[in-house]
Amino acid sequence: MPAAIEINSVRKTFKKRRGKTTKALDGVSLVIEEGELFGLLGPNGAGKTTLVRCIATLLIPDQGKIRLLGRDVFRHQLLVRRDIGLVTSGERTLYWKLSGWDNLKFFSALYGMDPRQAEKRIDFLIDLLGLNEFSRDRVERYSSGMRQKLSLARALLHDPKILLLDEPTLGLDPQFSRFIRNFIRQDLNQKDKKTILMTTHYMDEADELCDRIAFIDRGVIVGLDTPSGFKRAIPHEEILELKCQGLFDATSIEKMSRVEKVSLVHENGIVILKVMAQRSEDVLSDVIRDLSAKTKILSINVKEPTLEDVFIYYTGRSLKDEPGSHHE
């Protein structure tokens, strides 16, 4: 049996003004098996959306091949699209002046579905996603969570075998995010056995949902494993995390003999310093002494490694970093 998704050495470069270029994908290769819930994790600008668009035949890569269920996606675009359901975030992919029900009816016609069967499917999905009360309201009146539910319904209209979910919970409140995550894992993956490729930069979401995860950074896959496998692979058991006020240089901490890696993340005027070491108690007093001369320490915690710590270990920067920025 062929894999659900096979990506082989895919490259994509975008041209900018004045002849400049941006390398979005730089030789990406992945294999995703049927029935797998696979996460693509990376910061903004890492290449996640570009890869999803290439898989969905919305972009043509400069080099490389992509196969879905054994078919070349660019030689058999129409056949491949029947097997794909795509959900994107942050884009107006619905018609806001139409009702939710009319949106789904319109897209079912584009899929070439039998009208009677389409109406039954629409009613089923609206009920499944809890949109009955609002199905005849214009989409412009929907909350962001309701629009995301409707986007999922649209992607599921033709009952595709493969779902491509690009940041499915981006910008949603905790209640809607929890509903979407549970629906993805329990209904779509475990119950309906759909293969799902999900992009995110939310570490907890990927840890909770995904069977396997690939880290992507600057268009390159820098790590591939299960969430638990990733965390076991970090050669230390504890992360010393200090929240500080004010800017400072961590160079002297990086040079300490028992410190393996240091990262700085800026959040709302607070600097979060993470020090990776075999044992936090070996470096705690030296780190506090160094910082006390430079800045005000607000809190100190010792934590187990997270997926963000794994990403920092592989790349030297945080998942919260903007493209091209470094904290080391």
Secondary structure as a PSIPRED ss2 file (coil, helix, strand):
# PSIPRED VFORMAT (PSIPRED V4.0)

   1 M C   1.000  0.000  0.000
   2 P C   1.000  0.000  0.000
   3 A C   1.000  0.000  0.000
   4 A C   1.000  0.000  0.000
   5 I E   0.000  0.000  1.000
   6 E E   0.000  0.000  1.000
   7 I E   0.000  0.000  1.000
   8 N E   0.000  0.000  1.000
   9 S E   0.000  0.000  1.000
  10 V E   0.000  0.000  1.000
  11 R E   0.000  0.000  1.000
  12 K E   0.000  0.000  1.000
  13 T E   0.000  0.000  1.000
  14 F E   0.000  0.000  1.000
  15 K E   0.000  0.000  1.000
  16 K C   1.000  0.000  0.000
  17 R H   0.000  1.000  0.000
  18 R H   0.000  1.000  0.000
  19 G H   0.000  1.000  0.000
  20 K C   1.000  0.000  0.000
  21 T E   0.000  0.000  1.000
  22 T E   0.000  0.000  1.000
  23 K E   0.000  0.000  1.000
  24 A E   0.000  0.000  1.000
  25 L E   0.000  0.000  1.000
  26 D E   0.000  0.000  1.000
  27 G E   0.000  0.000  1.000
  28 V E   0.000  0.000  1.000
  29 S E   0.000  0.000  1.000
  30 L E   0.000  0.000  1.000
  31 V E   0.000  0.000  1.000
  32 I E   0.000  0.000  1.000
  33 E C   1.000  0.000  0.000
  34 E C   1.000  0.000  0.000
  35 G C   1.000  0.000  0.000
  36 E C   1.000  0.000  0.000
  37 L E   0.000  0.000  1.000
  38 F E   0.000  0.000  1.000
  39 G E   0.000  0.000  1.000
  40 L E   0.000  0.000  1.000
  41 L E   0.000  0.000  1.000
  42 G C   1.000  0.000  0.000
  43 P C   1.000  0.000  0.000
  44 N C   1.000  0.000  0.000
  45 G C   1.000  0.000  0.000
  46 A C   1.000  0.000  0.000
  47 G C   1.000  0.000  0.000
  48 K H   0.000  1.000  0.000
  49 T H   0.000  1.000  0.000
  50 T H   0.000  1.000  0.000
  51 L H   0.000  1.000  0.000
  52 V H   0.000  1.000  0.000
  53 R H   0.000  1.000  0.000
  54 C H   0.000  1.000  0.000
  55 I H   0.000  1.000  0.000
  56 A C   1.000  0.000  0.000
  57 T C   1.000  0.000  0.000
  58 L C   1.000  0.000  0.000
  59 L C   1.000  0.000  0.000
  60 I C   1.000  0.000  0.000
  61 P C   1.000  0.000  0.000
  62 D C   1.000  0.000  0.000
  63 Q E   0.000  0.000  1.000
  64 G E   0.000  0.000  1.000
  65 K E   0.000  0.000  1.000
  66 I E   0.000  0.000  1.000
  67 R E   0.000  0.000  1.000
  68 L E   0.000  0.000  1.000
  69 L C   1.000  0.000  0.000
  70 G C   1.000  0.000  0.000
  71 R E   0.000  0.000  1.000
  72 D E   0.000  0.000  1.000
  73 V C   1.000  0.000  0.000
  74 F C   1.000  0.000  0.000
  75 R C   1.000  0.000  0.000
  76 H C   1.000  0.000  0.000
  77 Q H   0.000  1.000  0.000
  78 L H   0.000  1.000  0.000
  79 L H   0.000  1.000  0.000
  80 V H   0.000  1.000  0.000
  81 R H   0.000  1.000  0.000
  82 R H   0.000  1.000  0.000
  83 D C   1.000  0.000  0.000
  84 I E   0.000  0.000  1.000
  85 G E   0.000  0.000  1.000
  86 L E   0.000  0.000  1.000
  87 V E   0.000  0.000  1.000
  88 T C   1.000  0.000  0.000
  89 S C   1.000  0.000  0.000
  90 G C   1.000  0.000  0.000
  91 E C   1.000  0.000  0.000
  92 R C   1.000  0.000  0.000
  93 T C   1.000  0.000  0.000
  94 L C   1.000  0.000  0.000
  95 Y C   1.000  0.000  0.000
  96 W C   1.000  0.000  0.000
  97 K C   1.000  0.000  0.000
  98 L C   1.000  0.000  0.000
  99 S E   0.000  0.000  1.000
 100 G H   0.000  1.000  0.000
 101 W H   0.000  1.000  0.000
 102 D H   0.000  1.000  0.000
 103 N H   0.000  1.000  0.000
 104 L H   0.000  1.000  0.000
 105 K H   0.000  1.000  0.000
 106 F H   0.000  1.000  0.000
 107 F H   0.000  1.000  0.000
 108 S H   0.000  1.000  0.000
 109 A H   0.000  1.000  0.000
 110 L H   0.000  1.000  0.000
 111 Y C   1.000  0.000  0.000
 112 G C   1.000  0.000  0.000
 113 M C   1.000  0.000  0.000
 114 D C   1.000  0.000  0.000
 115 P H   0.000  1.000  0.000
 116 R H   0.000  1.000  0.000
 117 Q H   0.000  1.000  0.000
 118 A H   0.000  1.000  0.000
 119 E H   0.000  1.000  0.000
 120 K H   0.000  1.000  0.000
 121 R H   0.000  1.000  0.000
 122 I H   0.000  1.000  0.000
 123 D H   0.000  1.000  0.000
 124 F H   0.000  1.000  0.000
 125 L H   0.000  1.000  0.000
 126 I H   0.000  1.000  0.000
 127 D H   0.000  1.000  0.000
 128 L H   0.000  1.000  0.000
 129 L C   1.000  0.000  0.000
 130 G C   1.000  0.000  0.000
 131 L C   1.000  0.000  0.000
 132 N H   0.000  1.000  0.000
 133 E H   0.000  1.000  0.000
 134 F H   0.000  1.000  0.000
 135 S C   1.000  0.000  0.000
 136 R C   1.000  0.000  0.000
 137 D C   1.000  0.000  0.000
 138 R E   0.000  0.000  1.000
 139 V H   0.000  1.000  0.000
 140 E H   0.000  1.000  0.000
 141 R H   0.000  1.000  0.000
 142 Y C   1.000  0.000  0.000
 143 S C   1.000  0.000  0.000
 144 S H   0.000  1.000  0.000
 145 G H   0.000  1.000  0.000
 146 M H   0.000  1.000  0.000
 147 R H   0.000  1.000  0.000
 148 Q H   0.000  1.000  0.000
 149 K H   0.000  1.000  0.000
 150 L H   0.000  1.000  0.000
 151 S H   0.000  1.000  0.000
 152 L H   0.000  1.000  0.000
 153 A H   0.000  1.000  0.000
 154 R H   0.000  1.000  0.000
 155 A H   0.000  1.000  0.000
 156 L H   0.000  1.000  0.000
 157 L C   1.000  0.000  0.000
 158 H C   1.000  0.000  0.000
 159 D C   1.000  0.000  0.000
 160 P C   1.000  0.000  0.000
 161 K C   1.000  0.000  0.000
 162 I E   0.000  0.000  1.000
 163 L E   0.000  0.000  1.000
 164 L E   0.000  0.000  1.000
 165 L E   0.000  0.000  1.000
 166 D E   0.000  0.000  1.000
 167 E C   1.000  0.000  0.000
 168 P C   1.000  0.000  0.000
 169 T C   1.000  0.000  0.000
 170 L C   1.000  0.000  0.000
 171 G C   1.000  0.000  0.000
 172 L C   1.000  0.000  0.000
 173 D C   1.000  0.000  0.000
 174 P H   0.000  1.000  0.000
 175 Q H   0.000  1.000  0.000
 176 F H   0.000  1.000  0.000
 177 S H   0.000  1.000  0.000
 178 R H   0.000  1.000  0.000
 179 F H   0.000  1.000  0.000
 180 I H   0.000  1.000  0.000
 181 R H   0.000  1.000  0.000
 182 N H   0.000  1.000  0.000
 183 F H   0.000  1.000  0.000
 184 I H   0.000  1.000  0.000
 185 R H   0.000  1.000  0.000
 186 Q H   0.000  1.000  0.000
 187 D H   0.000  1.000  0.000
 188 L H   0.000  1.000  0.000
 189 N H   0.000  1.000  0.000
 190 Q H   0.000  1.000  0.000
 191 K H   0.000  1.000  0.000
 192 D C   1.000  0.000  0.000
 193 K C   1.000  0.000  0.000
 194 K C   1.000  0.000  0.000
 195 T E   0.000  0.000  1.000
 196 I E   0.000  0.000  1.000
 197 L E   0.000  0.000  1.000
 198 M E   0.000  0.000  1.000
 199 T E   0.000  0.000  1.000
 200 T E   0.000  0.000  1.000
 201 H C   1.000  0.000  0.000
 202 Y C   1.000  0.000  0.000
 203 M H   0.000  1.000  0.000
 204 D H   0.000  1.000  0.000
 205 E H   0.000  1.000  0.000
 206 A H   0.000  1.000  0.000
 207 D H   0.000  1.000  0.000
 208 E H   0.000  1.000  0.000
 209 L H   0.000  1.000  0.000
 210 C C   1.000  0.000  0.000
 211 D C   1.000  0.000  0.000
 212 R E   0.000  0.000  1.000
 213 I E   0.000  0.000  1.000
 214 A E   0.000  0.000  1.000
 215 F E   0.000  0.000  1.000
 216 I E   0.000  0.000  1.000
 217 D E   0.000  0.000  1.000
 218 R C   1.000  0.000  0.000
 219 G C   1.000  0.000  0.000
 220 V E   0.000  0.000  1.000
 221 I E   0.000  0.000  1.000
 222 V E   0.000  0.000  1.000
 223 G E   0.000  0.000  1.000
 224 L E   0.000  0.000  1.000
 225 D E   0.000  0.000  1.000
 226 T C   1.000  0.000  0.000
 227 P H   0.000  1.000  0.000
 228 S H   0.000  1.000  0.000
 229 G H   0.000  1.000  0.000
 230 F H   0.000  1.000  0.000
 231 K H   0.000  1.000  0.000
 232 R H   0.000  1.000  0.000
 233 A H   0.000  1.000  0.000
 234 I C   1.000  0.000  0.000
 235 P C   1.000  0.000  0.000
 236 H C   1.000  0.000  0.000
 237 E C   1.000  0.000  0.000
 238 E E   0.000  0.000  1.000
 239 I E   0.000  0.000  1.000
 240 L E   0.000  0.000  1.000
 241 E E   0.000  0.000  1.000
 242 L E   0.000  0.000  1.000
 243 K E   0.000  0.000  1.000
 244 C E   0.000  0.000  1.000
 245 Q E   0.000  0.000  1.000
 246 G C   1.000  0.000  0.000
 247 L C   1.000  0.000  0.000
 248 F C   1.000  0.000  0.000
 249 D C   1.000  0.000  0.000
 250 A C   1.000  0.000  0.000
 251 T H   0.000  1.000  0.000
 252 S H   0.000  1.000  0.000
 253 I H   0.000  1.000  0.000
 254 E H   0.000  1.000  0.000
 255 K C   1.000  0.000  0.000
 256 M C   1.000  0.000  0.000
 257 S C   1.000  0.000  0.000
 258 R C   1.000  0.000  0.000
 259 V E   0.000  0.000  1.000
 260 E E   0.000  0.000  1.000
 261 K E   0.000  0.000  1.000
 262 V E   0.000  0.000  1.000
 263 S E   0.000  0.000  1.000
 264 L E   0.000  0.000  1.000
 265 V E   0.000  0.000  1.000
 266 H E   0.000  0.000  1.000
 267 E E   0.000  0.000  1.000
 268 N C   1.000  0.000  0.000
 269 G C   1.000  0.000  0.000
 270 I E   0.000  0.000  1.000
 271 V E   0.000  0.000  1.000
 272 I E   0.000  0.000  1.000
 273 L E   0.000  0.000  1.000
 274 K E   0.000  0.000  1.000
 275 V E   0.000  0.000  1.000
 276 M E   0.000  0.000  1.000
 277 A E   0.000  0.000  1.000
 278 Q C   1.000  0.000  0.000
 279 R C   1.000  0.000  0.000
 280 S H   0.000  1.000  0.000
 281 E H   0.000  1.000  0.000
 282 D H   0.000  1.000  0.000
 283 V H   0.000  1.000  0.000
 284 L H   0.000  1.000  0.000
 285 S H   0.000  1.000  0.000
 286 D H   0.000  1.000  0.000
 287 V H   0.000  1.000  0.000
 288 I H   0.000  1.000  0.000
 289 R H   0.000  1.000  0.000
 290 D H   0.000  1.000  0.000
 291 L H   0.000  1.000  0.000
 292 S H   0.000  1.000  0.000
 293 A C   1.000  0.000  0.000
 294 K C   1.000  0.000  0.000
 295 T C   1.000  0.000  0.000
 296 K E   0.000  0.000  1.000
 297 I E   0.000  0.000  1.000
 298 L E   0.000  0.000  1.000
 299 S E   0.000  0.000  1.000
 300 I E   0.000  0.000  1.000
 301 N E   0.000  0.000  1.000
 302 V E   0.000  0.000  1.000
 303 K E   0.000  0.000  1.000
 304 E C   1.000  0.000  0.000
 305 P C   1.000  0.000  0.000
 306 T C   1.000  0.000  0.000
 307 L H   0.000  1.000  0.000
 308 E H   0.000  1.000  0.000
 309 D H   0.000  1.000  0.000
 310 V H   0.000  1.000  0.000
 311 F H   0.000  1.000  0.000
 312 I H   0.000  1.000  0.000
 313 Y H   0.000  1.000  0.000
 314 Y H   0.000  1.000  0.000
 315 T H   0.000  1.000  0.000
 316 G C   1.000  0.000  0.000
 317 R C   1.000  0.000  0.000
 318 S C   1.000  0.000  0.000
 319 L C   1.000  0.000  0.000
 320 K C   1.000  0.000  0.000
 321 D C   1.000  0.000  0.000
 322 E C   1.000  0.000  0.000
 323 P C   1.000  0.000  0.000
 324 G C   1.000  0.000  0.000
 325 S C   1.000  0.000  0.000
 326 H C   1.000  0.000  0.000
 327 H C   1.000  0.000  0.000
 328 E C   1.000  0.000  0.000
